[in-house]
Amino acid sequence: MTSEQKQPLEGIRVYEFTHMVMGPMVGLVLAELGADVVKIEPVAGDNTRRLVGSGAGYFPMYARGKRSVALDMKSPVGKEAARRLVREADVVIENFRPGAMDKLGFGYDDLKSDNPGLIYCSEKGFLEGPYGHRTALDEVAQMMGGLAYMTGPPGRPLRAGASVIDVTGGMFGAIAVLAALEQRHRTGKGQLVKSALFESTAFLVGQHMAQHAVTGEPAAPMPARVSAWAIYDIFETADDDSVFVGVVSDSQWVQFCAAFGLDDLGSDPALAKNAGRVAARKTLLPRIRELFKGFSKADLMEKLEHTGLPFAPIAQPSDLFDDPHLNQSGGLLDVTLPDGTKTRLPALPIEMDGRRPGARQDLPGIGEHTDQVLREAGYSHDEIDRMAVDGVILLGV
């Protein structure tokens, strides 16, 4: 979806008071759907910009497509400037520790009196309840919500290999914002919406809770689970590589047997139905492993490509830079890193009217749009210069 085409949220103004992943994820969704998202960060810049190690990708991934205003929210002049900006906002997003925005005078109750149509999205560790006062992180939620238990082998809980709860919590927050905007069309009123890490985790493991309710047995961790299908595993190839292959329906079983010349298995009535194949998994798998071990990875994938069966190479995240599907389908967006390095990062995984939405502008520098946004709010050149001299704002880094 290019800048010339009208985007779904065009005309919606969003102010972000966020850091890390969960809050910025809400803004990323709204920005790439066309909203004007303005990130309010300290004069020194959001600390997320300076994370290293596993956090080094947070800012480039989740802050793109936004404008940056660098503002000292603790000074009276800076606080008044922020208050003036959000009076005209459609949406405010925040994800600081419980009570932090209220202490600054920027909680929902503080802002709605000046802006009754405001949608205020608060992203927290927990929704209201006994844990509501706690500070949480993605890893905390994964541990206490059962996801780490399900991911690692028995006795060795393991966090998932991406910030799945931060991202999911941000997605749920964006869903709530969109629903509130639609409701505002009918009522004219804004509202406070919330999303939380712990409850997002509980939602993700809901299938395992339901499994327990249905079977009477607690769900086993994924590495030790009883598979729902007989052929649903990672298989080694002749060149010491591996490919995941799944056969998840009775019709796929027929296709699989025909494609690989397994006539005896395909004609066995005991294996015609999924339950029978699962019961025979211990005898089926060794034969399939031996079969696949006779193919190179490339040859096996080429054969599977024409069967209609689900299969996948075992990729690393860095492999996706060169993925032909992502590159040809608009699944990667151009981003310039703070050091000037050009890269490409994943777009929102959706398509609308045959087009992929995407960022209309690059990753912002600290305070890159401070002057622009303050002018839009009615500040004069002299007022802006005075605030810059006093250290209340930072202009255009």
N, C-alpha and C positions, 0 to 999 in steps of 0.2 A: 504494500500500500504506500504509494509515493506521497510526497508533500503536496502535490497538485490535486490529489483526490481527497474529498471530504472524509475525515475520519470519524468514527462513531462518537467519540467524546470531545470533539472539537468544541471549543468555547467553555469547557469546564476548567476552572482554576483550582489547583491543589497546592497546599503548602505542607511540606514535610518537615517535621521536627524529629528526625530519626537518625539511627546509626546501625552499624552491623548489617544484618540480613533481613530479618522479619519485617520491620517497618519499611525499609527501602524496597522490599519486594512488592508491597502494596502499591507504592508509587510507580514502580517499573511497569506493572500491569496497566495502570491508568495512563501512564505516559505513552506507552506503545499503542494504546488504543486511541490516542489523539489528545488527551488532556494536557494542559500546560501545567507541568509539575515543577514547583520551585522548592529547592532544598535550602532550608535555613540552617546554616552551620556556624560554629564559632569563628571568630576572626582568625584563629590559628588553623582553622579547617577541622573537619570531622576526623576524629582519631582513627576511624576506619580506613582513611587514606594511607595511614602509616603502618598498618598491620603487616607482619611478615609471616613466613611459613605458610601454613594452611589457610591463613586469613588474607593472604596477599591478593587473592582474586575477588574478594568481596566487593570492594568499591568499583572496580571496572565492570563487573557483571551487573550490579544492581543500581548504580547511580547514573547510568547512561541515559541520554534522552531527556535530562532534566536541566533546569537552570539553577545556578548557585548564587545565593545571597549570604555573604559573610557578615555576621552581626553579633555584637555583644549583648546577649539577652539579659545579662545581669545588671547592666547599666540602665538608669531611668530612660535615657534618650533611646537606647537600643530597644528597650522593652516597649516603649510607645510606638516606635517604628514597626515592630513586629505586630503589635496590636492593630495598627492602622492597616497593615497589609491584609490581615486575616478578616477584617471587617467585610471585605469583598470576596472572600473565598467561598467556593462551593464545598470544598473538602479540606479538612486538616487531618494529618496522620501523625501519630506519635507512638514511640515504643520504648520510652524510658522507664526506669524502675517505678513501682507504684508510688504515687504521690508527688513525683518530681515536677510534673507540669502544673499541678495544683499549687505547689509552693511558689512557682514563678508567676502565678496568676494567669496561667494559660490552660487550665482545665476546661472541660466542656461547659460547666456551669458558669465559668468566668466569661467565656466567649459567646455563648448563645444569646445573651441579652443584647449584644450589639449586632448579632447576625442570626436571627431565628431560623433561617433556612440552612444553617451550617450542618453538614454531615461530618461528624467528628469520629475518626477511626482510632481506637486505642488498642494497640497490640501488646499483649502481656504474656507472662508466664502461665497464668491461671485465670480463669474466669472467676466470678464471685463465688466465695465458699471458704472453707477452712484454710485452704492454701493460698488464698487471694493476696496475702501480704508478702508472700515469698518472691524472691528473685529467681528466675529460671534461665537456663540456656538450652539450646537444642539438645545437648548431650544429657542434661538433667531430665528433660522430658522423655527422651528415648529410654533412659534407664528405668524411670518410675512408671512409664506408660506401657512397658512390656515389649517395645520394639527391639531394644538391644538384646533381650532374652531370646526373641524369635530369630534374630539375625545371626548370632554366634552359635557355635556348637554347644552341646549340653555342658552346663557349668562354666561357660566362658562367654558372658554377655558381651556383645560387640556393637558399637554404634554403627549405623549405616554409613556408607562411604561418601556421603554428601550431606549437606545441611537440609535434609529432607523435611524436617519439622519446621524449621524457620521458613523454608520456601512454601510448604503447604499452609502454614499458619498465615503467611502473607497472601496466598491465593484465597483462603477463606475470608480474610479481611477485605480483599478486593471484591469478592462476591457480595459481601454485606454492604459495601459502599455502593455498588451498582444497584442493589435492591433498594437501598435507601434513597438513591437519586430518583429511581422510578416512582417510589412512593411519594417523594416530594412533588413530582409532577401533578399528583392528584390532590395532595393535602396542602402544599405550600410550606410544609414544616420540615425542618431538619431533625436529626436525632443523633444520639450516641450509639455507635456500633463497636463491638469488641470481637477480637479473636485471640486465641491463646495457644501456647505451645502444648501444654498438657492435654487439653481437650482435643487438639488436632491429632496428637499421638493416639489417644483413645479411639478416635474415629478410624484411624488407619489400621489398628489392630482389631477393629470390630468384627472382621471376618473370622478371626481366631476365637473371639468370645462367642460368636454364633456357632462356630464349629463345636466348642465345648458344650453349648446348650443342646445342640443336635445329637452329639455322640455320647455325651456324658463323660468324656475324657478331655483333660486339658490338652491344648494343642502343643505338639512337640516343636522345638526349635527347627527352623527350616533345614539346617544341614542333617537333622535326624528324623525328618518328617516321613510319614508314610505317603508316598506320592499318590496323587489322584489318577495318575496315568502310568502305564508300564514303561513307555519310551518317552522320557522327559528328563534329559540328563546331558552332561558334558562328556563328549567322546574324544578319545585320542586318535590322531591320524598318523599316517606312515612317516611323515616328516617331523614328528615330535611336536606337533601343534595340536589344537583342539577346536571342536565345533560343538555348539549346543544344538540338539535336535529334539523336537517334540512331536508326538503323535497323539492327538487329543480327541479324536472322534473315531467312530467305527468306519466311516467312509475314508478317513485319512489312513487308517490301518490297511484297508484294501489297496489304496494308492501306493502306500509305502512298500507293501509286499510285492506288488507288481513291478515297481520301479527297480527294486533290488533283487529280483528273481527269487523271492522267498515264497515259492508256490506252496510248499508244504505247510508253512505257517498261515498263509492266506486262506487255505482251504480247510484249516482245522476248526471245526465248529466250537470247540472249547475256547478259542481265542477270538471269536467273531464279535463278542461284546466286551466293552471296556473292563467290566468287573472281572471277567475271566482272564484278561491279559494282566491286570494288576495282580491277581492271585498267582500268576505264572511268572512274575517279574524276575524272580531269582534265577530262573532257567533261561528266560528270554534275553536278559541283559548281557550275559557273557557272550552269547552268539552274536548279538548286534555289535558289541564292542570289537569282537574279532573281525567282523565284516568291515566296519568303518576303519579299522586299523590298516586295512589293505589299500586305502585311498590316501592320496595327498590331500592336504587341506583344500587346495584350489580345486582339485578334481571332485572332491566330495561336495563342496559348495556349488559347483557347476551342475552336478547331478541333482542336488536338492532344489536348485533354482527352478527346475522344470517340473517339479512334483507338486508344487502348491503346499508343501509342508512347512511349518514354522521351523526356522533354523537361524543360527547367528554365529558369526565369528566371535571370539573372545577379545574384545577391544579395550584399549585404555582411553581415558578421556582425550589425551593428546592426539589419538588417531582420528578424532572427529574433525580436526582442522582440514583434513584431506578427504573427508567422506564425500563421494560423488553425489549422493542423494541430497545431502544438506547443502552442498555448494550449488547444485543445479536448481534446487527448489526454493531458494531464498531463505533457507533455514539458518544461515549465518549472516550476521550484520557487521559492518565495518565499525571498528572502535579504535581510537587513538589513545594509547596509554599516556600517563603523565610525562614519561621520558621521551615521547614522540614516536615510540614504536607503534606500528600499525598491526592490528590483529583483527580476527573475526570471532564473534561470540554468538551463542545460540539466540535466535529470535524467540518470541512467544510461540509455543507449539500449537498455534491455531491458524485457521484460514477463514477469511470472511469475504464472501462474494468473489471467491476465486483468487483472493490476494492474501499475502502474508503481511500483517501489520509490523511496523518497525519504528525505530527511533528516528525522529526528525532532526536531531542534533547530536553531536558527539559528547563524550564525557566532559563535564564542566571542570574548569580550573577553580580554585578557591576564590569565591567572590567574583567570578567572571561576569555575572549578570547583576551585581549589586546596583550599579548605577542605573541600568536599564529598568529593573523592577521598581526601584524607588521613584524613578521619574514617572512610571506608569501609575504609581500611587499618588502622584501630585507633588512630590518633593521638588524643590527648585535646585538649580545647579549649586547655588551658594550654600543651601542647607546640606546638600550631600557632601560638598567639599569640607564644610565645618565638621560633620560627623567623621569624615575620614581623618582629618587632622587630629581630632580628639581620640582617635582609636576606637570609635564605636563601630565603625564598619571597615571592611577591607574592599578596595576596588580592584577588580580585574586581574587576578593572578592567573 
